[in-house]
Amino acid sequence: MLEKFKAIREKFLHLEELLSDPATVADMDRAKKVNKEYKKLQPLVAVISRYEKTLSNLESARAILAEERDPELRDMAREEIELLQPELEAQEEELKVLLTPKDPEDEKDVIFEIRSGTGGDEAALFAGDLLRMYTRYFQNQGWEVDVLEETPGSVGGYAKVVLEVSGENVYGKLKFESGAHRVQRVPETEAKGRVHTSAATVAVLPKMEFEDIDIRKEDIRTDVFRASGAGGQHVNRTESGVRFTHLPTGTVAESTESRSQIKNREIAMGRLVQQIRDNQQREQQNNLASQRRSLVGSGDRSEKIRTYNWPQNRVTDHRLEGDYKNFNLDRVVEGDLEELFDALLMADNAAKLQEDN
């Protein structure tokens, strides 16, 4: 275990050096990746340092108890052991959670969709409230948000809104939000003051990144040929045209724009990657509806993952043991979601640890 901690700290220090390296600073994409990995290790390294200090103090106290003859010193050592032992055990549990393998998609940006479900106009108003709640949270996290699509409700709120959310550990934070969200309150449209129950659905999908496209050299067939068109005799005598065929998908891209075969290779490869990326994005969009249904169900009130009860100022997450209840709904709807998200993450990590055991 201590060897593993040493390796983690060495990696952390290496990343720290890279962040101050002018070559890294000059490369914005690389700097962003290094900084993201560095920040991901920061909390783990902090807990490791506390754990090693606690362990060292505990070993010193045990040594005093074993070697000392002075009764007063032995009593002090016993008291310290009684204090340090539970502290060490708590830190060990914290390390177990931090060292639990994470979903490789946790670092991805997301496509975030909210739709009104059952409940008519009130469901659309509630979808608008959810959008406001999540937008506040996104702002607090320092994430970037782009609106991709929005369909307003007839009396306010939204029938549907789709966002692209970018930042650090976005999917890791939001992946538990997919499902039907139920609201219990007196709607603005209710004249008699009766409590109504309505629903909206949330779908969180990890966004495909350019680097997700894995094109292996052995999967590409290369053909060179004599280009035709403008350029006179030169293009007819020189095999400068390049055509790439991606065998697994049958995607074809070529270039004859340049008299240089090397330049045409660059252009054709760029086109090939772009075509494969576009095809994958189209496939992702085609699968969006079925993925959304699997994530959120039909949007019926009975399929809820969470209930927002306005009269009792209560939020209940039905996936957590004992139906987790938070009586700070007024703060939650203002974007204060950390406590709720932490509870979901802890439950997920506990389940993973149990599976490993």
C-alpha positions as CSV (number, residue, x, y, z in Angstrom):
1,M,0.0,0.0,0.0
2,L,2.8,2.5,0.9
3,E,4.6,1.7,-2.3
4,K,1.4,2.5,-4.2
5,F,1.2,5.8,-2.3
6,K,4.8,6.6,-3.2
7,A,4.0,6.0,-6.9
8,I,0.9,8.3,-6.7
9,R,2.9,11.1,-5.1
10,E,5.7,10.8,-7.7
11,K,3.2,11.1,-10.5
12,F,1.6,14.1,-8.7
13,L,5.0,15.8,-8.4
14,H,5.8,15.0,-12.1
15,L,2.5,16.6,-13.2
16,E,3.4,19.7,-11.0
17,E,6.7,20.0,-12.9
18,L,4.9,19.7,-16.2
19,L,2.5,22.5,-15.3
20,S,5.5,24.9,-14.9
21,D,7.2,23.6,-18.0
22,P,7.1,26.4,-20.8
23,A,6.5,23.6,-23.4
24,T,3.4,22.5,-21.6
25,V,2.2,26.1,-21.0
26,A,2.6,26.8,-24.8
27,D,0.4,23.8,-25.7
28,M,-3.1,24.7,-24.5
29,D,-4.6,21.3,-25.1
30,R,-1.8,19.5,-23.3
31,A,-1.8,22.0,-20.4
32,K,-5.6,21.5,-20.0
33,K,-5.1,17.7,-19.8
34,V,-2.2,17.9,-17.4
35,N,-4.0,20.4,-15.2
36,K,-7.1,18.2,-15.2
37,E,-5.1,15.1,-14.1
38,Y,-3.2,17.2,-11.5
39,K,-6.4,18.4,-9.9
40,K,-7.9,14.9,-9.9
41,L,-4.9,13.7,-7.8
42,Q,-4.9,16.6,-5.4
43,P,-7.5,15.3,-2.9
44,L,-6.0,11.8,-3.0
45,V,-2.5,13.1,-2.3
46,A,-3.8,15.2,0.6
47,V,-5.5,12.2,2.2
48,I,-2.4,10.1,1.7
49,S,-0.3,12.7,3.5
50,R,-2.7,12.7,6.5
51,Y,-2.8,8.9,6.5
52,E,1.0,8.6,6.6
53,K,1.3,11.2,9.4
54,T,-1.4,9.4,11.4
55,L,0.3,6.0,10.8
56,S,3.7,7.4,11.8
57,N,2.3,8.9,15.1
58,L,0.5,5.7,15.9
59,E,3.7,3.6,15.4
60,S,5.6,6.0,17.6
61,A,3.0,5.7,20.3
62,R,3.0,1.9,20.1
63,A,6.8,1.9,20.3
64,I,6.6,4.0,23.5
65,L,4.1,1.7,25.0
66,A,6.3,-1.4,24.2
67,E,9.6,0.1,25.4
68,E,8.9,2.6,28.1
69,R,8.8,1.7,31.8
70,D,7.5,5.1,33.0
71,P,3.8,4.6,33.9
72,E,2.9,8.2,33.0
73,L,4.5,8.0,29.6
74,R,2.8,4.6,29.0
75,D,-0.6,6.1,29.9
76,M,-0.1,9.0,27.5
77,A,0.9,6.5,24.7
78,R,-2.3,4.5,25.4
79,E,-4.5,7.6,25.2
80,E,-2.8,8.6,21.9
81,I,-3.3,5.1,20.5
82,E,-7.0,5.2,21.4
83,L,-7.4,8.5,19.6
84,L,-5.3,7.7,16.5
85,Q,-6.6,4.2,15.8
86,P,-10.1,5.2,14.8
87,E,-8.7,8.2,12.9
88,L,-6.4,5.9,10.9
89,E,-9.4,3.5,10.2
90,A,-11.5,6.4,8.9
91,Q,-8.7,7.6,6.7
92,E,-8.3,4.1,5.3
93,E,-12.0,4.0,4.4
94,E,-11.6,7.4,2.7
95,L,-8.6,6.1,0.7
96,K,-10.6,3.0,-0.3
97,V,-13.2,5.3,-1.8
98,L,-10.7,7.6,-3.5
99,L,-8.8,4.6,-4.9
100,T,-11.9,2.9,-6.2
101,P,-11.6,2.6,-10.1
102,K,-13.6,5.4,-11.6
103,D,-15.7,5.2,-14.7
104,P,-13.4,6.3,-17.6
105,E,-16.3,8.4,-18.9
106,D,-16.4,10.5,-15.7
107,E,-14.1,13.2,-17.2
108,K,-16.3,13.6,-20.3
109,D,-18.5,16.6,-21.1
110,V,-22.2,15.9,-21.4
111,I,-25.3,16.4,-23.4
112,F,-27.9,17.3,-20.8
113,E,-31.6,17.1,-21.6
114,I,-34.7,18.1,-19.6
115,R,-38.2,17.3,-20.8
116,S,-41.6,17.9,-19.3
117,G,-43.4,14.7,-18.4
118,T,-46.9,14.0,-17.1
119,G,-48.7,17.0,-15.6
120,G,-49.4,19.3,-18.5
121,D,-48.4,23.0,-18.1
122,E,-47.2,22.4,-14.5
123,A,-44.7,19.8,-15.8
124,A,-43.3,22.4,-18.3
125,L,-43.0,24.9,-15.4
126,F,-41.2,22.3,-13.3
127,A,-38.8,21.6,-16.2
128,G,-38.0,25.3,-16.2
129,D,-37.4,25.2,-12.5
130,L,-35.0,22.2,-12.9
131,L,-33.2,24.1,-15.7
132,R,-32.7,27.0,-13.3
133,M,-31.6,24.7,-10.5
134,Y,-29.0,22.9,-12.6
135,T,-27.8,26.1,-14.3
136,R,-27.0,27.6,-10.9
137,Y,-25.1,24.5,-10.0
138,F,-23.2,24.6,-13.3
139,Q,-22.2,28.2,-12.7
140,N,-21.0,27.3,-9.2
141,Q,-18.8,24.6,-10.7
142,G,-17.4,27.0,-13.2
143,W,-18.6,24.9,-16.2
144,E,-19.4,26.2,-19.6
145,V,-23.0,25.7,-20.9
146,D,-24.3,26.0,-24.5
147,V,-28.0,25.7,-25.3
148,L,-28.3,23.3,-28.3
149,E,-32.1,23.2,-28.4
150,E,-35.1,24.6,-26.5
151,T,-38.8,24.3,-26.9
152,P,-40.7,26.7,-24.5
153,G,-43.9,25.5,-22.7
154,S,-47.2,27.2,-23.6
155,V,-47.5,29.0,-20.3
156,G,-43.8,29.2,-19.4
157,G,-41.1,26.7,-18.5
158,Y,-39.9,24.2,-21.2
159,A,-41.3,21.3,-23.1
160,K,-37.7,20.4,-23.9
161,V,-34.3,21.9,-23.5
162,V,-30.9,20.4,-24.5
163,L,-27.6,21.7,-23.2
164,E,-23.9,20.9,-23.8
165,V,-22.1,21.2,-20.5
166,S,-18.2,21.3,-20.5
167,G,-15.8,21.4,-17.6
168,E,-14.0,19.2,-15.1
169,N,-15.5,15.8,-14.1
170,V,-18.8,16.8,-15.6
171,Y,-20.2,13.3,-16.3
172,G,-18.8,12.0,-13.0
173,K,-20.9,14.6,-11.1
174,L,-24.1,14.5,-13.2
175,K,-24.4,10.8,-14.2
176,F,-26.8,10.0,-11.4
177,E,-29.3,12.7,-12.5
178,S,-30.9,10.7,-15.3
179,G,-34.4,9.7,-14.6
180,A,-37.9,11.0,-13.7
181,H,-38.0,13.9,-11.3
182,R,-41.4,14.4,-9.5
183,V,-42.7,17.6,-8.0
184,Q,-45.5,18.0,-5.4
185,R,-46.7,21.6,-5.0
186,V,-49.6,24.0,-5.6
187,P,-49.1,25.0,-9.2
188,E,-49.3,28.6,-10.4
189,T,-52.1,27.4,-12.6
190,E,-54.1,26.0,-9.7
191,A,-56.9,28.3,-8.5
192,K,-58.1,26.3,-5.5
193,G,-54.8,25.8,-3.7
194,R,-54.6,22.0,-4.2
195,V,-51.3,20.2,-4.3
196,H,-50.6,18.6,-7.7
197,T,-48.0,16.0,-8.6
198,S,-46.2,16.4,-12.0
199,A,-43.0,15.1,-13.5
200,A,-40.1,16.0,-15.8
201,T,-37.3,13.8,-17.1
202,V,-33.6,14.4,-17.1
203,A,-31.1,12.5,-19.4
204,V,-27.3,12.8,-19.1
205,L,-25.2,11.4,-21.9
206,P,-21.4,11.6,-22.1
207,K,-20.3,13.6,-25.1
208,M,-18.1,11.9,-27.7
209,E,-14.7,13.6,-28.0
210,F,-12.4,13.8,-31.0
211,E,-9.8,11.7,-29.2
212,D,-12.4,8.9,-28.7
213,I,-11.9,8.0,-32.4
214,D,-9.4,5.2,-32.6
215,I,-8.1,4.7,-36.1
216,R,-5.4,2.0,-36.3
217,K,-2.9,2.1,-39.1
218,E,-3.6,-1.5,-40.1
219,D,-7.3,-0.7,-40.6
220,I,-6.5,1.8,-43.4
221,R,-5.9,1.0,-47.1
222,T,-3.9,3.6,-48.9
223,D,-4.1,4.2,-52.7
224,V,-2.1,6.8,-54.6
225,F,-3.0,7.8,-58.1
226,R,-2.3,10.4,-60.7
227,A,-4.4,13.5,-60.1
228,S,-6.3,15.1,-62.9
229,G,-7.6,18.7,-63.3
230,A,-5.8,22.0,-63.1
231,G,-2.1,21.9,-63.0
232,G,-1.2,20.8,-66.6
233,Q,1.2,18.0,-67.3
234,H,2.6,17.9,-63.8
235,V,-0.4,16.4,-62.2
236,N,-0.8,13.8,-64.9
237,R,2.8,12.5,-64.5
238,T,2.9,12.5,-60.7
239,E,1.0,10.1,-58.4
240,S,0.2,12.9,-55.9
241,G,-3.5,12.0,-55.3
242,V,-4.1,10.0,-52.1
243,R,-7.1,8.0,-51.1
244,F,-7.6,6.4,-47.7
245,T,-10.2,3.6,-47.0
246,H,-11.1,2.8,-43.4
247,L,-11.8,-0.9,-43.8
248,P,-13.9,-1.5,-40.7
249,T,-16.4,1.2,-41.7
250,G,-15.9,1.4,-45.4
251,T,-15.3,5.2,-45.1
252,V,-13.4,6.7,-48.0
253,A,-11.6,10.0,-48.1
254,E,-9.2,11.4,-50.7
255,S,-7.3,14.5,-51.7
256,T,-5.9,15.8,-55.0
257,E,-5.7,19.5,-54.0
258,S,-1.9,19.7,-53.6
259,R,0.9,18.8,-55.9
260,S,2.6,17.3,-52.9
261,Q,1.6,13.7,-52.0
262,I,2.6,14.4,-48.4
263,K,0.3,17.4,-48.2
264,N,-2.5,15.3,-49.8
265,R,-2.0,12.6,-47.2
266,E,-2.5,15.2,-44.5
267,I,-5.7,16.5,-46.1
268,A,-7.1,13.1,-46.8
269,M,-6.4,11.8,-43.3
270,G,-8.1,14.9,-41.8
271,R,-11.1,14.3,-44.0
272,L,-11.2,10.6,-43.0
273,V,-11.1,11.3,-39.3
274,Q,-13.8,14.0,-39.7
275,Q,-16.1,11.6,-41.7
276,I,-15.7,8.9,-39.1
277,R,-16.4,11.4,-36.4
278,D,-19.5,12.7,-38.2
279,N,-20.8,9.2,-38.7
280,Q,-20.3,8.3,-35.0
281,Q,-22.0,11.5,-34.0
282,R,-25.0,10.7,-36.3
283,E,-25.1,7.2,-34.8
284,Q,-25.0,8.8,-31.3
285,Q,-27.9,11.1,-32.2
286,N,-29.9,8.1,-33.6
287,N,-29.3,6.2,-30.4
288,L,-30.2,9.2,-28.2
289,A,-33.9,8.5,-28.1
290,S,-33.5,4.8,-27.1
291,Q,-30.7,5.7,-24.6
292,R,-32.9,8.5,-23.1
293,R,-35.8,6.0,-22.7
294,S,-33.6,3.5,-20.9
295,L,-32.3,6.3,-18.7
296,V,-35.5,8.1,-17.8
297,G,-38.4,5.7,-18.6
298,S,-41.6,7.2,-19.9
299,G,-41.7,10.3,-17.7
300,D,-44.6,9.0,-15.7
301,R,-44.8,10.1,-12.0
302,S,-44.6,6.5,-10.8
303,E,-41.1,6.0,-12.3
304,K,-39.5,8.8,-10.1
305,I,-35.9,8.8,-8.9
306,R,-36.4,11.9,-6.8
307,T,-39.3,13.9,-5.4
308,Y,-39.3,17.7,-4.7
309,N,-42.0,18.4,-2.1
310,W,-42.6,22.1,-1.8
311,P,-45.1,22.1,1.1
312,Q,-42.7,20.2,3.3
313,N,-39.5,21.9,1.9
314,R,-38.2,18.3,1.3
315,V,-36.2,16.5,-1.3
316,T,-36.3,12.7,-1.4
317,D,-34.0,10.6,-3.5
318,H,-35.7,7.2,-3.8
319,R,-32.5,5.3,-4.9
320,L,-30.7,5.9,-1.6
321,E,-31.1,3.6,1.4
322,G,-34.1,4.6,3.5
323,D,-35.2,7.1,0.8
324,Y,-32.6,9.9,1.5
325,K,-34.4,13.1,2.7
326,N,-33.1,16.6,2.6
327,F,-35.3,19.3,4.3
328,N,-33.5,22.1,2.5
329,L,-35.5,22.2,-0.8
330,D,-35.2,26.0,-0.8
331,R,-31.4,25.7,-1.0
332,V,-31.5,22.7,-3.4
333,V,-33.5,24.6,-6.0
334,E,-31.0,27.4,-5.9
335,G,-28.3,24.9,-7.1
336,D,-27.0,23.7,-3.7
337,L,-26.7,20.0,-4.9
338,E,-23.3,19.0,-3.4
339,E,-24.7,17.1,-0.4
340,L,-27.1,15.2,-2.5
341,F,-24.5,14.4,-5.2
342,D,-22.0,13.3,-2.5
343,A,-24.6,10.9,-1.0
344,L,-25.2,9.3,-4.4
345,L,-21.4,9.0,-5.1
346,M,-20.8,7.5,-1.7
347,A,-23.6,4.9,-2.2
348,D,-22.1,4.1,-5.7
349,N,-18.6,3.7,-4.3
350,A,-19.9,1.5,-1.4
351,A,-21.6,-0.7,-3.9
352,K,-18.4,-1.0,-6.0
353,L,-16.4,-1.9,-2.9
354,Q,-18.9,-4.5,-1.9
355,E,-18.7,-6.0,-5.4
356,D,-14.9,-6.2,-5.2
357,N,-15.1,-8.0,-1.9
